[in-house]
């Protein structure tokens, strides 16, 4: 019985219909449980939603607890002691507690942690694993980890340097270094909110230079990923395609067969 429960909440070898249904059901429960947080009013329907969803999460927590030995592969009490201190179990528990006790309204923010539960039950979208394109993209990210890390480091250094320059060139427009970092980040990503901006000529020149170089830095990751993606596509075509020699032999055999006919 416990093994069937575990196969429902955690996939064993492959995704099953009941497992997919359970994942979708939990995702819906998570989304619905967050609806009351979007409103300031405390309505009766919101209280009911909160209690029902909390009950669902408690049942889910208990099911995962009683099948902890299957999760960790150890038929001992150690598995049941290990599960409650696992990161996701702690998140589950913390997200449930505000619904069980009357706490200060400031602690309601803990319920937002329920969104993190979605990271675990996103198995409902496991169908994307069987997508060739998704597998290729995952492989590209792994293989391009070094250049992407280098670009990320370059972007951070560029933001800090730009912030240091602008905060010294135009101290009146930027109250502190954080404001300058915020401005540099917005300029780098070419978002341009316009809430903080330089007013002097030198400050505007720095902004123009920062924005121009920012476009190049932002474009680098896209180029790296695209190049890696196209390279993986080519490799897959070579692996799955028919070799040239075999292709020519098959073609000649087919032509000879047609001539004999």
BELLIN-V944185 format. One record per backbone hydrogen bond with DSSP energy under -0.5 kcal/mol. NH is the residue of the N-H (numbers start at 1). CO is the residue of the C=O. Records with the same first field share a line. If there is no record, write none. Layout:
# BELLIN-V944185
NH: CO, CO
This chain:
# BELLIN-V944185
5: 1
6: 2
7: 3
8: 4
9: 5
10: 6
12: 14
20: 16
21: 17
22: 18
23: 19
24: 20
25: 21
26: 22
27: 23
28: 24
29: 25
30: 26
31: 27
32: 28
33: 29
34: 30, 31
35: 31, 32
36: 32
37: 34
38: 35
39: 36
43: 41
47: 43
48: 44
49: 45
50: 46
51: 47
52: 48
53: 49
54: 50
55: 51
56: 52
57: 53
58: 54
59: 55
60: 56
61: 57
62: 58
63: 59
64: 60
65: 61
66: 62
67: 63
68: 65
70: 67
71: 67
72: 68
73: 69
74: 69
76: 74
79: 76
80: 76
81: 77
82: 78
83: 79
84: 80
85: 82
86: 83
90: 86
91: 87
92: 88
93: 89
94: 90
95: 91
96: 92
97: 93
98: 94
99: 96
100: 96, 97
101: 97
103: 101
107: 104
108: 105
109: 106
110: 107
111: 108
112: 109
113: 110
114: 111
115: 112
116: 113
117: 113, 114
118: 114, 115
119: 116
120: 117
121: 117
122: 118
123: 120
124: 121
125: 122
126: 123
128: 125
129: 126
130: 127
131: 128
132: 130
135: 131
136: 132
137: 133
138: 134
139: 135
140: 136
141: 137
142: 138
143: 139
144: 140
145: 142
148: 144
149: 145
150: 146
151: 147
152: 148
153: 149
154: 150
155: 151
156: 152
157: 153
158: 154
159: 155
160: 156
161: 157
162: 158
163: 159
164: 160
165: 161
166: 162
167: 163
168: 164
169: 165
170: 166
173: 170
174: 170
175: 173
180: 176
181: 177
182: 178
183: 179
184: 180
185: 181
186: 182
187: 183
188: 184
189: 185
190: 187
191: 186
192: 186
204: 200
205: 201
206: 202
207: 203
208: 204
209: 205
210: 206
211: 207
212: 208
213: 209
214: 210
215: 211
216: 212
217: 213
218: 214
219: 215
220: 216
221: 217
222: 218
223: 219
224: 220
225: 221
226: 222
227: 223
228: 224
229: 225
230: 226
231: 227
232: 228
233: 229
234: 230
235: 231
236: 232
237: 233
238: 234
239: 235
240: 236
241: 237
247: 243
248: 244
249: 245
250: 246
251: 247
252: 248
253: 249
254: 250
255: 251
256: 252
257: 253
258: 254
259: 255
260: 256
261: 257
